[in-house]
Amino acid sequence: MTIPSFDSAIVTGLDAFLSGEGTGNRLFRIFIYNIGENPLFRGFPIFFTLLLFWFGNTSIESRSRILTGLMATCIAVFISVSMQYLFHIHTRPVLDPSLHLHIQATNWDHQSSFPSDTAMLYFSLSTLLFLLNRRVGALVFTWSIISAGLCRVALGWHYPSDILGSLIIAPALVFLFTKPEFLRKRIERVLEALQEKMHVVNALLMLFIAEAYTLFPGLRGIFETLVHLLRQNLDIPD
């Protein structure tokens, strides 16, 4: 079985189950939608745990590890969004009429869905938390696979291969950034210099959390504007 046929079989199978009229189907449909689409339900275990680590351990070493991981997270999400806008790997399931899904299509500003930017964000943060505490990290990683992965496949937002792509790229980038000592040491020196102004660092972290909780709407808006300008000036088709 090829990857496209496997993707289609999983998505259409889940769609057929969720569209059933049984009580179990309806309850499962409500559960899937709220876990996969509601940012509060989906994001609370991840972001709450991240803030617990940040404020629970104020050592410069611990906070430098967190900031290094957040840098990797930003780059991972940037790569994901860039690939979705600049390359058309395949059409998002809910927008593909050949699949005949029962899910109502919503407005999307781009059709490509590989790799999943939501999964990229959640897998990056889960990897960071795993490096800080393996037991806690394993729990939030499991939650990310369910909420940002399986549930969004069931909703028709992504194919399984979109999630798998994020599952490979996101942890690799976090490990790549957190492994070298020189980067973390530089961040430690910056934090040492800002010891008297940690309220500024905390404020910037809160701004990051606010953006990340809803998948960077402000930064995405800037990126979409830049892509639009580039396409206009370079005559690149949408």
CYANA upper distance limits for C-alpha pairs under 8 A (distance plus 0.5 A):
  1 MET  CA      5 SER  CA      6.92
  1 MET  CA      6 PHE  CA      6.84
  2 THR  CA      6 PHE  CA      6.61
  3 ILE  CA      7 ASP  CA      6.53
  3 ILE  CA    161 SER  CA      7.97
  4 PRO  CA      8 SER  CA      6.66
  5 SER  CA      9 ALA  CA      6.54
  6 PHE  CA     10 ILE  CA      6.77
  7 ASP  CA     11 VAL  CA      6.76
  7 ASP  CA    159 TYR  CA      5.97
  7 ASP  CA    160 PRO  CA      6.29
  7 ASP  CA    161 SER  CA      7.20
  8 SER  CA     12 THR  CA      6.46
  8 SER  CA     99 LEU  CA      7.87
  8 SER  CA    159 TYR  CA      7.93
  9 ALA  CA     13 GLY  CA      6.36
 10 ILE  CA     14 LEU  CA      6.68
 10 ILE  CA    159 TYR  CA      8.45
 10 ILE  CA    160 PRO  CA      8.07
 11 VAL  CA     15 ASP  CA      6.60
 11 VAL  CA     93 PRO  CA      8.03
 11 VAL  CA    153 VAL  CA      6.92
 11 VAL  CA    154 ALA  CA      6.78
 11 VAL  CA    156 GLY  CA      6.98
 11 VAL  CA    159 TYR  CA      7.16
 11 VAL  CA    160 PRO  CA      8.49
 12 THR  CA     16 ALA  CA      6.54
 12 THR  CA     99 LEU  CA      7.36
 12 THR  CA    101 LEU  CA      7.22
 13 GLY  CA     17 PHE  CA      6.92
 14 LEU  CA     18 LEU  CA      6.65
 14 LEU  CA    154 ALA  CA      5.94
 15 ASP  CA     19 SER  CA      6.55
 15 ASP  CA    101 LEU  CA      6.84
 15 ASP  CA    102 HIS  CA      7.16
 15 ASP  CA    103 ILE  CA      7.90
 15 ASP  CA    154 ALA  CA      6.86
 15 ASP  CA    155 LEU  CA      7.88
 15 ASP  CA    156 GLY  CA      8.05
 16 ALA  CA     20 GLY  CA      7.16
 16 ALA  CA    101 LEU  CA      8.45
 16 ALA  CA    102 HIS  CA      8.25
 17 PHE  CA     25 ASN  CA      7.28
 18 LEU  CA     25 ASN  CA      6.09
 18 LEU  CA     26 ARG  CA      7.64
 18 LEU  CA     28 PHE  CA      7.70
 18 LEU  CA     29 ARG  CA      6.10
 18 LEU  CA    154 ALA  CA      8.45
 19 SER  CA     25 ASN  CA      7.72
 19 SER  CA     26 ARG  CA      8.50
 19 SER  CA    102 HIS  CA      7.07
 20 GLY  CA     25 ASN  CA      6.15
 20 GLY  CA     26 ARG  CA      7.86
 21 GLU  CA     25 ASN  CA      6.86
 21 GLU  CA     26 ARG  CA      7.18
 22 GLY  CA     26 ARG  CA      6.83
 23 THR  CA     27 LEU  CA      6.68
 24 GLY  CA     28 PHE  CA      6.51
 25 ASN  CA     29 ARG  CA      6.48
 26 ARG  CA     30 ILE  CA      6.81
 27 LEU  CA     31 PHE  CA      6.74
 28 PHE  CA     32 ILE  CA      6.51
 29 ARG  CA     33 TYR  CA      6.64
 30 ILE  CA     34 ASN  CA      6.72
 31 PHE  CA     35 ILE  CA      6.61
 32 ILE  CA     36 GLY  CA      6.31
 32 ILE  CA    151 CYS  CA      5.90
 32 ILE  CA    154 ALA  CA      7.92
 32 ILE  CA    155 LEU  CA      8.03
 33 TYR  CA     37 GLU  CA      6.03
 33 TYR  CA     38 ASN  CA      7.80
 33 TYR  CA    151 CYS  CA      7.69
 33 TYR  CA    155 LEU  CA      7.51
 34 ASN  CA     38 ASN  CA      5.49
 34 ASN  CA     41 PHE  CA      7.33
 34 ASN  CA     42 ARG  CA      8.31
 35 ILE  CA     41 PHE  CA      6.15
 35 ILE  CA     42 ARG  CA      5.76
 35 ILE  CA    147 SER  CA      6.00
 35 ILE  CA    151 CYS  CA      7.38
 36 GLY  CA     42 ARG  CA      6.74
 36 GLY  CA    147 SER  CA      5.39
 36 GLY  CA    148 ALA  CA      6.48
 36 GLY  CA    149 GLY  CA      8.43
 36 GLY  CA    151 CYS  CA      5.33
 36 GLY  CA    152 ARG  CA      5.83
 36 GLY  CA    155 LEU  CA      8.24
 37 GLU  CA     42 ARG  CA      7.67
 37 GLU  CA    152 ARG  CA      7.86
 38 ASN  CA     42 ARG  CA      6.50
 39 PRO  CA     43 GLY  CA      5.93
 39 PRO  CA     44 PHE  CA      8.31
 39 PRO  CA    213 TYR  CA      7.14
 39 PRO  CA    214 THR  CA      6.88
 40 LEU  CA     44 PHE  CA      6.10
 41 PHE  CA     45 PRO  CA      8.44
 42 ARG  CA    144 SER  CA      8.46
 42 ARG  CA    147 SER  CA      6.33
 42 ARG  CA    148 ALA  CA      7.76
 43 GLY  CA     47 PHE  CA      6.54
 43 GLY  CA    213 TYR  CA      6.97
 44 PHE  CA     48 PHE  CA      6.03
 45 PRO  CA     49 THR  CA      6.53
 45 PRO  CA    140 VAL  CA      7.22
 45 PRO  CA    143 TRP  CA      8.40
 46 ILE  CA     50 LEU  CA      6.73
 46 ILE  CA    122 TYR  CA      8.03
 46 ILE  CA    125 LEU  CA      7.73
 46 ILE  CA    126 SER  CA      7.57
 46 ILE  CA    140 VAL  CA      6.73
 47 PHE  CA     51 LEU  CA      6.69
 47 PHE  CA    209 ILE  CA      7.81
 47 PHE  CA    213 TYR  CA      8.16
 48 PHE  CA     52 LEU  CA      6.72
 49 THR  CA     53 PHE  CA      6.86
 49 THR  CA    129 LEU  CA      8.47
 50 LEU  CA     54 TRP  CA      6.82
 50 LEU  CA    129 LEU  CA      7.46
 51 LEU  CA     55 PHE  CA      6.56
 51 LEU  CA     56 GLY  CA      8.40
 52 LEU  CA     56 GLY  CA      5.82
 53 PHE  CA     57 ASN  CA      6.41
 54 TRP  CA     58 THR  CA      7.13
 54 TRP  CA     62 SER  CA      8.25
 54 TRP  CA     63 ARG  CA      6.76
 54 TRP  CA     66 ILE  CA      7.92
 57 ASN  CA     62 SER  CA      7.19
 57 ASN  CA     63 ARG  CA      8.15
 58 THR  CA     62 SER  CA      7.56
 58 THR  CA     63 ARG  CA      7.20
 59 SER  CA     63 ARG  CA      6.83
 60 ILE  CA     64 SER  CA      6.39
 60 ILE  CA    188 GLU  CA      6.48
 60 ILE  CA    191 LEU  CA      7.11
 60 ILE  CA    192 GLU  CA      7.71
 61 GLU  CA     65 ARG  CA      6.87
 61 GLU  CA    188 GLU  CA      7.01
 62 SER  CA     66 ILE  CA      6.98
 63 ARG  CA     67 LEU  CA      6.68
 64 SER  CA     68 THR  CA      6.55
 64 SER  CA    184 ARG  CA      6.38
 64 SER  CA    185 LYS  CA      8.27
 64 SER  CA    187 ILE  CA      6.17
 64 SER  CA    188 GLU  CA      5.99
 64 SER  CA    191 LEU  CA      8.07
 65 ARG  CA     69 GLY  CA      6.71
 65 ARG  CA    178 THR  CA      7.34
 65 ARG  CA    184 ARG  CA      6.97
 66 ILE  CA     70 LEU  CA      6.69
 66 ILE  CA    128 LEU  CA      7.51
 67 LEU  CA     71 MET  CA      6.73
 67 LEU  CA    187 ILE  CA      8.18
 68 THR  CA     72 ALA  CA      7.02
 68 THR  CA    177 PHE  CA      7.06
 68 THR  CA    178 THR  CA      6.55
 68 THR  CA    183 LEU  CA      8.03
 68 THR  CA    184 ARG  CA      6.84
 68 THR  CA    187 ILE  CA      8.07
 69 GLY  CA     73 THR  CA      6.67
 69 GLY  CA    124 SER  CA      8.21
 69 GLY  CA    125 LEU  CA      7.92
 69 GLY  CA    128 LEU  CA      6.12
 69 GLY  CA    174 VAL  CA      6.21
 69 GLY  CA    177 PHE  CA      7.39
 69 GLY  CA    178 THR  CA      6.84
 70 LEU  CA     74 CYS  CA      6.74
 70 LEU  CA    125 LEU  CA      7.89
 70 LEU  CA    128 LEU  CA      8.46
 71 MET  CA     75 ILE  CA      6.96
 71 MET  CA    177 PHE  CA      8.46
 72 ALA  CA     76 ALA  CA      6.58
 72 ALA  CA    124 SER  CA      7.99
 72 ALA  CA    173 LEU  CA      6.41
 72 ALA  CA    174 VAL  CA      5.70
 72 ALA  CA    177 PHE  CA      6.58
 73 THR  CA     77 VAL  CA      6.73
 73 THR  CA    120 MET  CA      8.35
 73 THR  CA    121 LEU  CA      6.72
 73 THR  CA    124 SER  CA      5.82
 73 THR  CA    125 LEU  CA      7.20
 73 THR  CA    170 ALA  CA      7.86
 73 THR  CA    173 LEU  CA      8.27
 73 THR  CA    174 VAL  CA      7.39
 74 CYS  CA     78 PHE  CA      6.60
 74 CYS  CA    121 LEU  CA      8.38
 75 ILE  CA     79 ILE  CA      6.62
 76 ALA  CA     80 SER  CA      6.79
 76 ALA  CA    120 MET  CA      6.89
 76 ALA  CA    121 LEU  CA      7.68
 76 ALA  CA    124 SER  CA      7.90
 76 ALA  CA    169 ILE  CA      7.83
 76 ALA  CA    170 ALA  CA      6.37
 76 ALA  CA    173 LEU  CA      7.27
 77 VAL  CA     81 VAL  CA      6.63
 77 VAL  CA    117 ASP  CA      6.18
 77 VAL  CA    118 THR  CA      8.47
 77 VAL  CA    120 MET  CA      6.40
 77 VAL  CA    121 LEU  CA      6.38
 78 PHE  CA     82 SER  CA      6.47
 79 ILE  CA     83 MET  CA      6.61
 80 SER  CA     84 GLN  CA      6.80
 80 SER  CA    114 PHE  CA      7.84
 80 SER  CA    115 PRO  CA      6.12
 80 SER  CA    116 SER  CA      7.11
 80 SER  CA    117 ASP  CA      5.75
 80 SER  CA    120 MET  CA      7.55
 80 SER  CA    166 SER  CA      8.44
 81 VAL  CA     85 TYR  CA      6.77
 81 VAL  CA    117 ASP  CA      6.61
 82 SER  CA     86 LEU  CA      6.33
 82 SER  CA     87 PHE  CA      8.43
 83 MET  CA     87 PHE  CA      5.78
 83 MET  CA     88 HIS  CA      8.35
 83 MET  CA    114 PHE  CA      7.52
 83 MET  CA    115 PRO  CA      7.80
 84 GLN  CA     88 HIS  CA      7.18
 84 GLN  CA     89 ILE  CA      8.47
 84 GLN  CA    110 HIS  CA      7.83
 84 GLN  CA    111 GLN  CA      8.35
 84 GLN  CA    112 SER  CA      5.72
 84 GLN  CA    113 SER  CA      6.31
 84 GLN  CA    114 PHE  CA      6.37
 84 GLN  CA    115 PRO  CA      7.50
 85 TYR  CA    110 HIS  CA      6.95
 85 TYR  CA    112 SER  CA      7.60
 85 TYR  CA    227 VAL  CA      8.44
 87 PHE  CA    112 SER  CA      7.88
 88 HIS  CA    111 GLN  CA      8.13
 88 HIS  CA    112 SER  CA      5.70
 88 HIS  CA    114 PHE  CA      8.49
 89 ILE  CA    112 SER  CA      6.74
 89 ILE  CA    113 SER  CA      8.05
 89 ILE  CA    114 PHE  CA      6.78
 90 HIS  CA    111 GLN  CA      8.37
 90 HIS  CA    112 SER  CA      6.03
 90 HIS  CA    113 SER  CA      7.32
 90 HIS  CA    114 PHE  CA      7.68
 91 THR  CA     95 LEU  CA      7.13
 91 THR  CA     96 ASP  CA      6.63
 91 THR  CA    111 GLN  CA      5.77
 91 THR  CA    112 SER  CA      5.33
 91 THR  CA    113 SER  CA      7.01
 92 ARG  CA     96 ASP  CA      6.89
 92 ARG  CA    111 GLN  CA      6.06
 92 ARG  CA    112 SER  CA      5.98
 92 ARG  CA    113 SER  CA      5.61
 92 ARG  CA    156 GLY  CA      8.05
 92 ARG  CA    157 TRP  CA      6.73
 92 ARG  CA    158 HIS  CA      6.57
 92 ARG  CA    159 TYR  CA      8.02
 93 PRO  CA     99 LEU  CA      7.69
 93 PRO  CA    156 GLY  CA      5.75
 93 PRO  CA    157 TRP  CA      6.63
 93 PRO  CA    158 HIS  CA      6.68
 93 PRO  CA    159 TYR  CA      7.26
 94 VAL  CA    101 LEU  CA      7.20
 94 VAL  CA    103 ILE  CA      7.25
 94 VAL  CA    104 GLN  CA      7.90
 94 VAL  CA    105 ALA  CA      6.06
 94 VAL  CA    156 GLY  CA      5.46
 94 VAL  CA    157 TRP  CA      6.50
 95 LEU  CA    105 ALA  CA      6.72
 95 LEU  CA    111 GLN  CA      7.56
 96 ASP  CA    100 HIS  CA      8.14
 97 PRO  CA    101 LEU  CA      8.09
101 LEU  CA    156 GLY  CA      8.39
103 ILE  CA    155 LEU  CA      7.59
103 ILE  CA    156 GLY  CA      7.62
113 SER  CA    157 TRP  CA      8.13
113 SER  CA    158 HIS  CA      6.65
113 SER  CA    159 TYR  CA      8.36
113 SER  CA    162 ASP  CA      7.13
114 PHE  CA    158 HIS  CA      8.36
114 PHE  CA    161 SER  CA      8.17
114 PHE  CA    162 ASP  CA      5.29
114 PHE  CA    165 GLY  CA      7.92
115 PRO  CA    120 MET  CA      8.09
115 PRO  CA    161 SER  CA      8.24
115 PRO  CA    162 ASP  CA      4.92
115 PRO  CA    163 ILE  CA      7.05
115 PRO  CA    165 GLY  CA      6.03
115 PRO  CA    166 SER  CA      6.12
116 SER  CA    120 MET  CA      6.51
116 SER  CA    158 HIS  CA      7.45
116 SER  CA    162 ASP  CA      5.72
116 SER  CA    163 ILE  CA      6.27
116 SER  CA    165 GLY  CA      8.10
116 SER  CA    166 SER  CA      6.56
117 ASP  CA    121 LEU  CA      6.71
117 ASP  CA    166 SER  CA      8.03
118 THR  CA    122 TYR  CA      6.81
118 THR  CA    148 ALA  CA      6.66
118 THR  CA    215 LEU  CA      7.34
119 ALA  CA    123 PHE  CA      6.28
119 ALA  CA    144 SER  CA      7.79
119 ALA  CA    145 ILE  CA      8.27
119 ALA  CA    148 ALA  CA      5.58
119 ALA  CA    149 GLY  CA      6.62
119 ALA  CA    163 ILE  CA      6.72
119 ALA  CA    166 SER  CA      6.48
119 ALA  CA    167 LEU  CA      7.91
120 MET  CA    124 SER  CA      6.51
120 MET  CA    166 SER  CA      5.36
120 MET  CA    167 LEU  CA      7.53
120 MET  CA    169 ILE  CA      8.11
120 MET  CA    170 ALA  CA      6.02
121 LEU  CA    125 LEU  CA      6.82
121 LEU  CA    170 ALA  CA      8.08
121 LEU  CA    212 ALA  CA      8.38
121 LEU  CA    215 LEU  CA      8.29
122 TYR  CA    126 SER  CA      6.47
122 TYR  CA    144 SER  CA      6.33
122 TYR  CA    148 ALA  CA      7.36
123 PHE  CA    127 THR  CA      6.51
123 PHE  CA    141 PHE  CA      7.21
123 PHE  CA    144 SER  CA      6.99
123 PHE  CA    145 ILE  CA      8.32
123 PHE  CA    166 SER  CA      7.78
123 PHE  CA    167 LEU  CA      6.86
123 PHE  CA    170 ALA  CA      6.38
123 PHE  CA    171 PRO  CA      7.12
124 SER  CA    128 LEU  CA      6.82
124 SER  CA    170 ALA  CA      5.41
124 SER  CA    171 PRO  CA      6.19
124 SER  CA    173 LEU  CA      8.38
124 SER  CA    174 VAL  CA      6.83
125 LEU  CA    129 LEU  CA      6.72
126 SER  CA    130 PHE  CA      6.55
126 SER  CA    137 GLY  CA      6.34
126 SER  CA    138 ALA  CA      8.32
126 SER  CA    140 VAL  CA      6.37
126 SER  CA    141 PHE  CA      5.56
126 SER  CA    144 SER  CA      7.79
127 THR  CA    131 LEU  CA      6.79
127 THR  CA    137 GLY  CA      7.24
127 THR  CA    141 PHE  CA      7.72
127 THR  CA    170 ALA  CA      8.45
127 THR  CA    171 PRO  CA      6.20
127 THR  CA    174 VAL  CA      7.35
128 LEU  CA    132 LEU  CA      6.99
128 LEU  CA    137 GLY  CA      8.15
128 LEU  CA    174 VAL  CA      7.27
129 LEU  CA    133 ASN  CA      6.57
129 LEU  CA    134 ARG  CA      7.96
129 LEU  CA    136 VAL  CA      7.51
129 LEU  CA    137 GLY  CA      5.28
129 LEU  CA    140 VAL  CA      8.39
130 PHE  CA    134 ARG  CA      5.03
130 PHE  CA    135 ARG  CA      7.69
130 PHE  CA    136 VAL  CA      7.06
130 PHE  CA    137 GLY  CA      4.00
130 PHE  CA    138 ALA  CA      6.69
130 PHE  CA    141 PHE  CA      8.34
131 LEU  CA    137 GLY  CA      7.67
132 LEU  CA    137 GLY  CA      7.98
133 ASN  CA    137 GLY  CA      6.27
134 ARG  CA    138 ALA  CA      6.42
135 ARG  CA    139 LEU  CA      7.03
136 VAL  CA    140 VAL  CA      6.86
137 GLY  CA    141 PHE  CA      6.39
138 ALA  CA    142 THR  CA      6.69
139 LEU  CA    143 TRP  CA      6.86
140 VAL  CA    144 SER  CA      6.58
141 PHE  CA    145 ILE  CA      6.77
142 THR  CA    146 ILE  CA      6.89
143 TRP  CA    147 SER  CA      6.45
144 SER  CA    148 ALA  CA      5.72
144 SER  CA    149 GLY  CA      7.12
145 ILE  CA    149 GLY  CA      5.17
145 ILE  CA    150 LEU  CA      6.79
146 ILE  CA    150 LEU  CA      5.41
146 ILE  CA    151 CYS  CA      6.53
147 SER  CA    151 CYS  CA      5.82
147 SER  CA    152 ARG  CA      7.56
148 ALA  CA    152 ARG  CA      6.52
149 GLY  CA    153 VAL  CA      6.81
149 GLY  CA    160 PRO  CA      8.29
149 GLY  CA    163 ILE  CA      6.26
150 LEU  CA    154 ALA  CA      6.72
150 LEU  CA    160 PRO  CA      8.32
151 CYS  CA    155 LEU  CA      6.76
152 ARG  CA    156 GLY  CA      6.84
152 ARG  CA    157 TRP  CA      6.01
152 ARG  CA    158 HIS  CA      6.62
153 VAL  CA    157 TRP  CA      6.36
153 VAL  CA    158 HIS  CA      5.32
153 VAL  CA    159 TYR  CA      6.13
153 VAL  CA    160 PRO  CA      6.88
158 HIS  CA    162 ASP  CA      6.54
158 HIS  CA    163 ILE  CA      7.81
159 TYR  CA    163 ILE  CA      7.43
160 PRO  CA    164 LEU  CA      6.68
161 SER  CA    165 GLY  CA      6.46
162 ASP  CA    166 SER  CA      7.01
163 ILE  CA    167 LEU  CA      6.59
164 LEU  CA    168 ILE  CA      6.81
165 GLY  CA    169 ILE  CA      6.71
166 SER  CA    170 ALA  CA      6.09
167 LEU  CA    171 PRO  CA      7.23
168 ILE  CA    172 ALA  CA      6.91
169 ILE  CA    173 LEU  CA      6.73
170 ALA  CA    174 VAL  CA      6.90
171 PRO  CA    175 PHE  CA      6.59
172 ALA  CA    176 LEU  CA      6.50
173 LEU  CA    177 PHE  CA      6.68
174 VAL  CA    178 THR  CA      6.53
175 PHE  CA    179 LYS  CA      6.20
176 LEU  CA    180 PRO  CA      7.88
177 PHE  CA    183 LEU  CA      8.09
178 THR  CA    183 LEU  CA      8.23
178 THR  CA    184 ARG  CA      7.53
180 PRO  CA    184 ARG  CA      7.67
181 GLU  CA    185 LYS  CA      6.46
182 PHE  CA    186 ARG  CA      6.71
183 LEU  CA    187 ILE  CA      6.95
184 ARG  CA    188 GLU  CA      6.65
185 LYS  CA    189 ARG  CA      6.81
186 ARG  CA    190 VAL  CA      6.90
187 ILE  CA    191 LEU  CA      6.71
188 GLU  CA    192 GLU  CA      6.63
189 ARG  CA    193 ALA  CA      6.74
190 VAL  CA    194 LEU  CA      6.80
191 LEU  CA    195 GLN  CA      6.62
191 LEU  CA    198 MET  CA      8.43
194 LEU  CA    198 MET  CA      6.46
194 LEU  CA    201 VAL  CA      8.50
197 LYS  CA    201 VAL  CA      7.62
198 MET  CA    202 ASN  CA      6.59
199 HIS  CA    203 ALA  CA      6.56
200 VAL  CA    204 LEU  CA      6.78
201 VAL  CA    205 LEU  CA      6.71
202 ASN  CA    206 MET  CA      6.73
203 ALA  CA    207 LEU  CA      6.81
204 LEU  CA    208 PHE  CA      6.78
205 LEU  CA    209 ILE  CA      6.70
206 MET  CA    210 ALA  CA      6.60
207 LEU  CA    211 GLU  CA      6.77
208 PHE  CA    212 ALA  CA      6.42
209 ILE  CA    213 TYR  CA      6.25
210 ALA  CA    214 THR  CA      7.60
211 GLU  CA    215 LEU  CA      6.65
211 GLU  CA    216 PHE  CA      4.85
211 GLU  CA    217 PRO  CA      6.99
211 GLU  CA    218 GLY  CA      7.50
211 GLU  CA    219 LEU  CA      8.49
212 ALA  CA    216 PHE  CA      5.47
216 PHE  CA    220 ARG  CA      6.38
217 PRO  CA    221 GLY  CA      6.58
218 GLY  CA    222 ILE  CA      7.06
219 LEU  CA    223 PHE  CA      6.68
220 ARG  CA    224 GLU  CA      6.47
221 GLY  CA    225 THR  CA      6.74
222 ILE  CA    226 LEU  CA      6.84
223 PHE  CA    227 VAL  CA      6.67
224 GLU  CA    228 HIS  CA      6.60
225 THR  CA    229 LEU  CA      6.72
226 LEU  CA    230 LEU  CA      6.62
227 VAL  CA    231 ARG  CA      6.64
228 HIS  CA    232 GLN  CA      6.73
229 LEU  CA    233 ASN  CA      6.65
230 LEU  CA    234 LEU  CA      6.31
230 LEU  CA    235 ASP  CA      8.41
230 LEU  CA    236 ILE  CA      8.10
231 ARG  CA    235 ASP  CA      5.81
231 ARG  CA    236 ILE  CA      4.97
231 ARG  CA    237 PRO  CA      7.14
231 ARG  CA    238 ASP  CA      7.85
232 GLN  CA    236 ILE  CA      7.26
